[in-house]
Amino acid sequence: MIARIVTCTVTPSKVSEFRTLLNNTLLPKIQSQHGFVENIEALDPNSGQFSSTTLWKNRSDVENYDNGVFPEIAAKMSPLLDGNPTVQTLPVENSSAHSVKAAAATAR
């Protein structure tokens, strides 16, 4: 399993617009991608700090998402952000919800 972590700062005055775009347009598109497992998001409406961790079945699924849908999603988010998002892709080490343990993670 692979985690894709996106962090960014939403312009505080645009948090409401960002939430609407995210929940009504972007998340359904992301969740429909092959290999998508789950997403976890955190948002501080006062500072605009946002973090999204999506979980994917394997690295190939993440690469297909990065090269396919993500540029479109980033373009839609961009006008609502202060600066550019930071993206990291890491193998999942442990997940109690998905029964992933460190030994299993290193075997992938």
C-alpha positions as CSV (number, residue, x, y, z in Angstrom):
1,M,0.0,0.0,0.0
2,I,1.2,3.5,-0.9
3,A,0.4,6.8,0.9
4,R,0.3,10.0,-1.1
5,I,0.5,13.1,1.1
6,V,-0.4,16.5,-0.1
7,T,0.0,19.6,2.0
8,C,-0.8,23.1,1.1
9,T,-2.2,26.4,2.4
10,V,-5.7,27.4,1.3
11,T,-6.3,31.2,1.2
12,P,-8.2,31.6,4.5
13,S,-10.9,33.7,2.8
14,K,-11.5,30.9,0.3
15,V,-11.8,28.0,2.7
16,S,-15.5,27.6,2.2
17,E,-15.1,27.6,-1.6
18,F,-12.3,25.1,-1.3
19,R,-14.4,22.8,0.9
20,T,-17.2,22.9,-1.7
21,L,-14.9,22.2,-4.6
22,L,-13.2,19.4,-2.7
23,N,-16.3,17.6,-1.5
24,N,-18.5,18.0,-4.6
25,T,-16.0,17.8,-7.4
26,L,-12.5,16.6,-6.5
27,L,-13.1,13.8,-4.0
28,P,-15.6,11.9,-6.2
29,K,-13.1,12.1,-9.0
30,I,-10.2,10.9,-6.9
31,Q,-12.2,8.1,-5.2
32,S,-13.2,6.7,-8.6
33,Q,-9.6,6.2,-9.6
34,H,-8.3,2.6,-10.0
35,G,-6.4,1.5,-6.9
36,F,-7.8,4.2,-4.6
37,V,-8.3,2.8,-1.1
38,E,-9.0,5.8,1.3
39,N,-8.4,9.4,2.0
40,I,-7.9,11.3,5.3
41,E,-8.0,15.1,5.3
42,A,-7.2,17.8,7.9
43,L,-8.0,21.5,7.5
44,D,-7.5,24.4,9.9
45,P,-10.1,27.0,8.7
46,N,-8.3,29.8,10.5
47,S,-4.8,29.4,8.9
48,G,-5.9,27.5,5.8
49,Q,-3.4,24.7,6.5
50,F,-4.6,21.6,4.7
51,S,-3.3,18.0,4.5
52,S,-4.6,15.1,2.6
53,T,-3.4,11.6,2.7
54,T,-4.7,9.2,0.1
55,L,-4.0,5.5,0.3
56,W,-3.5,3.4,-2.9
57,K,-3.1,-0.3,-3.6
58,N,0.3,0.0,-5.2
59,R,2.8,2.5,-6.7
60,S,1.5,1.9,-10.3
61,D,-1.9,3.2,-9.2
62,V,-0.4,6.3,-7.7
63,E,1.7,6.9,-10.9
64,N,-1.4,6.6,-13.1
65,Y,-3.2,9.1,-10.9
66,D,-0.3,11.5,-10.9
67,N,0.0,11.4,-14.7
68,G,-3.7,11.3,-15.4
69,V,-6.1,13.1,-13.1
70,F,-3.9,15.0,-10.6
71,P,-2.9,17.8,-13.0
72,E,-6.5,18.6,-13.6
73,I,-7.3,18.5,-9.9
74,A,-4.2,20.7,-9.1
75,A,-5.3,23.3,-11.7
76,K,-8.8,23.5,-10.1
77,M,-7.3,23.9,-6.6
78,S,-4.6,26.4,-7.6
79,P,-6.7,29.6,-7.6
80,L,-7.7,28.9,-4.0
81,L,-4.2,28.3,-2.6
82,D,-1.4,30.4,-1.3
83,G,1.6,28.9,-3.1
84,N,2.0,25.4,-4.5
85,P,1.1,22.1,-2.8
86,T,3.8,19.8,-1.6
87,V,3.4,16.1,-2.6
88,Q,5.1,13.1,-1.1
89,T,4.6,9.5,-1.9
90,L,5.7,6.9,0.7
91,P,5.1,3.2,1.3
92,V,2.7,2.6,4.1
93,E,4.6,1.3,7.1
94,N,1.6,0.5,9.4
95,S,-2.1,0.8,9.2
96,S,-4.4,-0.6,11.9
97,A,-7.5,0.1,9.8
98,H,-6.0,-1.8,6.8
99,S,-4.1,-4.5,8.7
100,V,-0.7,-3.4,7.3
101,K,2.3,-4.2,9.4
102,A,5.9,-3.0,8.9
103,A,7.1,-6.5,7.8
104,A,4.3,-6.7,5.1
105,A,5.0,-3.1,4.0
106,T,8.6,-3.8,3.3
107,A,7.7,-6.9,1.2
108,R,5.9,-4.8,-1.4
